[in-house]
Structures are given as C-alpha cells and as structure tokens.
Amino acid sequence: MTSALPEQYQHYVQPGPRPVHGEVELQAERDPVVWVPNAYGEMVPMRRSQAPVLPTATPPRDLTPQPVLDPLAQRMAAAGVGAGAAGAGVGWGIGQAAAGVASIGGTTAVVAMLALWLLARASRPSVQVRQTVHNHARWFGKNTTHLG
C-alpha cells in the first residue's frame, strides 16, 4: 500500500523521538536565550544575538570633597591681612614716637620738628640749572642763535 505521506507508515515502530532528517543543530551551537522586558514591562525570552545592546556602564566619579575656597585665594587673602597688620604696626609705632615728641613740650616739640626739617633739607642736594638762549632774527629768514 502506498501513501501520499512523505514517510511510509510502519506498524511496529516504538513511540518516542523519531530520527531527524536535514541539518542538525547542536545545543552548544545554539544562541542562548535571555529574558528582556518588552514595551509593557513583561519579561519575554529573546535570543542573545537579537537582544538590544545594553548601555555601557558609566565610569566611577571622584567623590572626594573639594575645598570651599581656592587654596591660592586663601594664601592671597592671608598675605593681604598680614600686610595690613604690618602696616598697622608701623603706623602705631610712628604714632607712639610722635606722641613721645609731642609730650616733651610745646616749644621743645617745635624746635625738634624744625631741626628734623632742616636736617632733611640739608641732606637733600639742590641743583640749579640756568640756561639762556639768545636768538637774533634778520631779514629774509636769517637767524643767529647763541646758548649762554
């Protein structure tokens, strides 16, 4: 008896797996299945080669605390405060010296200040430059200049 089926019917074949005709795919060659969420949030199986690419992990950030003020700005501010303190100290010293001179007495203080002024004036050199120019103009643009 011939059948239109692709395989002949056999009466005494045991039930179970049947031999496969064609290409054989081994389990080790099969692409593994991964579970990914779909658009509705449900987990669906998908072959790994067809799964969307996962985003790359972000590199770790440096989370050490940063100073509130710049260290260079702190040094500059400290230098300004130090210079101001030094200037105040110099001014205080000059004020103490002037108070000492003023406490000597009215006439004595005037004489001391006059002596200091004369000493400063005498130590400063004085230079006098005197130059005279004699220019004699004549007719037709003739000029004669003498430096004296």
C-alpha positions in Angstrom: 0.0 0.0 0.0 1.4 3.4 -0.9 0.6 6.5 0.9 0.7 10.2 -0.1 2.6 10.9 3.1 6.3 11.7 2.8 7.2 8.7 5.0 5.9 5.2 4.9 3.8 4.0 7.8 5.4 1.3 9.8 3.3 -0.8 12.0 5.8 -1.9 14.6 7.7 1.4 15.4 8.1 2.1 19.0 6.7 5.5 20.2 9.3 8.1 21.1 11.7 10.5 19.4 12.0 10.0 15.7 15.1 10.4 13.6 15.6 13.9 12.2 16.2 14.5 8.6 18.2 17.5 7.4 20.6 19.9 9.3 21.3 19.1 12.9 21.8 21.9 15.4 23.8 21.1 18.5 22.9 22.6 21.8 26.4 24.1 22.2 26.0 25.9 18.9 22.6 27.4 19.8 22.4 31.1 20.8 21.5 31.3 24.4 18.1 32.8 25.4 17.9 35.9 27.6 14.9 37.5 29.2 14.3 41.1 28.4 11.4 43.5 29.3 9.1 44.4 26.5 7.2 47.7 25.9 4.6 46.7 28.6 7.2 45.8 31.3 6.7 42.0 30.8 9.7 39.8 30.6 9.9 37.9 27.3 12.5 35.4 26.0 14.8 36.5 23.2 17.9 35.1 21.6 21.0 36.9 22.8 22.1 37.9 19.3 18.7 39.6 18.8 18.6 41.4 22.2 19.2 45.1 22.3 22.6 46.3 23.2 23.0 47.2 26.9 24.3 50.7 27.7 27.9 50.8 28.8 28.5 51.3 32.5 29.5 54.8 33.5 33.0 55.2 34.9 33.2 55.8 38.7 33.4 59.5 39.6 35.8 61.1 42.1 33.6 62.0 45.1 36.3 63.4 47.4 35.2 66.7 48.9 36.5 69.8 47.3 37.6 72.8 49.4 35.1 75.6 49.7 37.7 78.3 48.9 40.5 78.0 46.4 43.8 77.4 48.3 45.6 80.1 46.2 42.9 82.6 47.1 43.3 81.7 50.8 47.0 82.3 50.6 46.5 85.7 48.8 43.9 86.8 51.4 46.3 85.8 54.2 49.1 87.8 52.6 46.8 90.8 52.4 45.8 90.5 56.0 49.4 90.1 57.1 50.5 93.2 55.1 47.6 95.2 56.6 48.6 94.1 60.1 52.3 95.0 59.4 51.2 98.5 58.1 49.0 99.0 61.2 52.0 98.1 63.4 54.3 100.6 61.6 51.6 103.3 61.9 51.1 102.5 65.6 54.9 102.8 66.1 55.1 106.1 64.3 52.2 107.4 66.3 53.9 106.3 69.6 57.0 108.2 68.5 55.1 111.3 67.6 53.2 111.2 70.9 56.6 111.0 72.7 57.8 114.0 70.8 54.6 115.9 71.4 54.7 115.1 75.1 58.1 116.8 75.5 56.5 120.3 75.5 55.2 122.8 73.0 58.4 124.8 72.4 60.7 121.8 72.5 58.5 119.9 70.0 58.5 122.8 67.6 62.3 123.1 67.9 62.7 119.3 67.4 60.5 119.4 64.3 62.4 122.4 62.9 65.7 120.6 63.5 64.4 117.5 61.7 63.1 119.6 58.8 66.4 121.4 58.4 68.3 118.1 58.6 66.1 116.6 55.9 66.6 119.8 53.8 70.3 119.9 54.2 70.8 116.2 53.3 68.9 116.7 50.0 71.1 118.0 47.3 69.9 121.1 45.4 70.7 121.6 41.8 70.1 124.8 39.9 70.3 124.8 36.1 70.2 128.1 34.3 70.3 128.3 30.6 69.7 131.3 28.4 69.0 131.4 24.7 69.7 134.4 22.5 68.1 134.4 19.1 68.7 137.2 16.6 66.4 137.3 13.6 67.2 139.3 10.5 65.7 139.9 7.1 65.0 137.0 4.6 64.9 134.3 7.3 68.5 134.8 8.6 68.6 133.7 12.3 71.5 133.6 14.7 71.2 131.5 18.0 73.6 131.7 20.9 73.3 129.5 24.0 74.7 131.1 27.1 
